[in-house]
Amino acid sequence: MLTRILLSATMLPALVSMACAADVTADYTCADGTRMTAIFHTPATKPGSVELSLAASGKRIDLPQVLSADGGRYADGKIEFWIKGRQASFRHDGKATTCETKQ
């Protein structure tokens, strides 16, 4: 019983921290000229997802986070946004481009 109480008490700060995690915003510029803002929603606010706002068209795209062996991958079967560090790949409308953020 004491072990369970100690384990629960030691995990509490991490659980509180995860529940309070804020969304992260980053601006990307892509090799094909596409510019977008990505808002990464942490699992504490939504199931992991990204909201992309394309600068030229004003189009907004919501993608759920999907399984990835490396980096963060967001996809819905037609569109994919895959990040690793400051680099990203963006696939849409049958085209692919690489993107970068300075943040």
C-alpha positions as CSV (number, residue, x, y, z in Angstrom):
1,M,0.0,0.0,0.0
2,L,2.8,2.4,0.9
3,T,4.5,1.7,-2.4
4,R,1.4,2.7,-4.3
5,I,1.0,5.9,-2.4
6,L,4.7,6.9,-2.9
7,L,4.5,6.0,-6.6
8,S,1.3,8.1,-7.0
9,A,2.9,11.0,-5.2
10,T,6.0,10.9,-7.3
11,M,4.0,10.9,-10.5
12,L,1.7,13.7,-9.6
13,P,4.0,16.6,-10.7
14,A,4.5,15.0,-14.2
15,L,0.7,14.4,-14.6
16,V,0.0,18.0,-13.6
17,S,2.6,19.3,-16.0
18,M,1.2,17.2,-18.9
19,A,-2.3,18.4,-18.2
20,C,-1.2,22.1,-18.3
21,A,0.9,21.8,-21.4
22,A,0.2,24.6,-23.9
23,D,-0.2,24.4,-27.6
24,V,2.9,25.2,-29.7
25,T,2.8,27.5,-32.7
26,A,5.4,27.5,-35.5
27,D,5.7,29.3,-38.9
28,Y,7.0,27.3,-41.8
29,T,8.4,28.3,-45.2
30,C,8.5,25.6,-47.9
31,A,10.7,25.0,-50.9
32,D,7.7,25.5,-53.3
33,G,6.9,28.9,-51.8
34,T,4.1,27.6,-49.5
35,R,4.0,29.5,-46.1
36,M,2.0,28.2,-43.2
37,T,1.4,28.5,-39.5
38,A,1.2,25.2,-37.6
39,I,-0.5,25.0,-34.2
40,F,0.4,21.7,-32.5
41,H,-2.3,20.6,-30.0
42,T,-0.9,18.5,-27.2
43,P,-2.8,15.4,-26.1
44,A,-3.8,17.4,-23.0
45,T,-6.0,19.8,-25.1
46,K,-7.0,17.4,-28.0
47,P,-5.8,14.0,-29.0
48,G,-2.5,15.0,-30.6
49,S,-3.2,17.0,-33.7
50,V,-1.9,19.9,-35.8
51,E,-3.9,22.8,-37.4
52,L,-2.2,24.2,-40.5
53,S,-3.2,27.6,-41.8
54,L,-1.9,28.2,-45.4
55,A,-1.0,31.9,-45.9
56,A,-1.8,32.2,-49.6
57,S,-5.3,30.7,-49.6
58,G,-6.2,31.1,-45.9
59,K,-7.2,27.5,-46.0
60,R,-7.2,25.7,-42.6
61,I,-6.3,22.0,-42.4
62,D,-6.7,19.9,-39.2
63,L,-4.7,16.7,-39.2
64,P,-4.6,14.0,-36.4
65,Q,-1.3,12.7,-35.1
66,V,-0.5,9.3,-36.4
67,L,2.1,6.7,-35.6
68,S,5.6,7.6,-36.6
69,A,9.0,5.8,-36.0
70,D,10.8,9.2,-36.0
71,G,9.5,12.8,-35.6
72,G,5.9,13.9,-35.4
73,R,3.6,12.7,-38.2
74,Y,0.1,14.2,-38.9
75,A,-2.0,12.7,-41.7
76,D,-5.6,12.0,-42.8
77,G,-4.9,9.8,-45.9
78,K,-4.9,12.7,-48.4
79,I,-2.6,15.2,-46.6
80,E,0.5,14.6,-44.6
81,F,2.7,16.9,-42.5
82,W,5.7,15.2,-41.0
83,I,8.1,17.1,-38.8
84,K,11.6,16.3,-37.3
85,G,13.4,19.1,-35.6
86,R,13.0,22.3,-37.6
87,Q,12.4,20.4,-40.9
88,A,9.1,19.1,-42.2
89,S,7.7,17.5,-45.3
90,F,4.2,18.5,-46.6
91,R,2.3,16.3,-49.0
92,H,-1.0,17.6,-50.5
93,D,-2.8,17.6,-53.8
94,G,-0.4,14.9,-55.2
95,K,2.7,17.2,-54.5
96,A,5.4,17.1,-51.9
97,T,7.6,19.8,-50.6
98,T,10.1,20.3,-47.8
99,C,9.6,23.0,-45.2
100,E,11.6,24.7,-42.5
101,T,10.8,26.8,-39.4
102,K,13.2,29.2,-37.7
103,Q,11.5,28.7,-34.3
